[in-house]
Amino acid sequence: RLFRDEPDKIEQNRAALMQRLAERARPAGKATIGRNELDSAARQAGNMIDGVHGGIRGAPKFPHSTSLEFLLAHGRGADAQGLAIVTHTLDCMAQRGLYDHLAGGFFRYSVDGAWAIPHFEKMLYDNAQLLGLYADAYSATGTPRYASVASATADWIMRDMQAPEGGYYSTLDAGSEHEEGKVFVC
């Protein structure tokens, strides 16, 4: 509606956003991210973590793979707390309902804050990110469980998400026979 009825408003918002970005840019338009900025970002990310169940606090609970990848990379340096946050979260996700213990792979998110009750949809991109995250965690820690989860996730992707023509499906829907999760719980 806004695009159709008030296109000038869109242009004003775009111009205002570009101006704010230009004002915030560092000299010569280049942003430099150093150790202080990375440490600050890691602290901020760490402050959002659920200390009991891992992941970001609250429900529904999504994996947030890119935040965990950042904390893992930061944790490989001198941040033992960041590494502990990531490994605790990975352990909780793999041991509870977010992970499909029978077929492999991960469901999209859990509807509760403890990773126990999954929303039964499976997304290719989520699983691709989690496969890489678990493989990187194995590389960083040597924990065999992470290699096992990464391998089972890769097997699931190749078995269930690859189309006969060679491409890949983007998702497995949560619904079957007009009932969410039925194919997974029957």
Secondary structure as UniProt FT lines:
FT   HELIX           2..5
FT   HELIX           7..24
FT   HELIX           27..29
FT   HELIX           35..47
FT   TURN            51..53
FT   HELIX           65..76
FT   TURN            77..78
FT   HELIX           80..95
FT   TURN            97..98
FT   TURN            101..103
FT   STRAND          109..110
FT   TURN            113..114
FT   STRAND          118..119
FT   STRAND          122..123
FT   HELIX           124..141
FT   HELIX           144..156
FT   HELIX           157..161
FT   TURN            164..165
FT   STRAND          171..172
FT   STRAND          175..176
FT   TURN            177..178
FT   STRAND          179..180
FT   HELIX           182..185
//
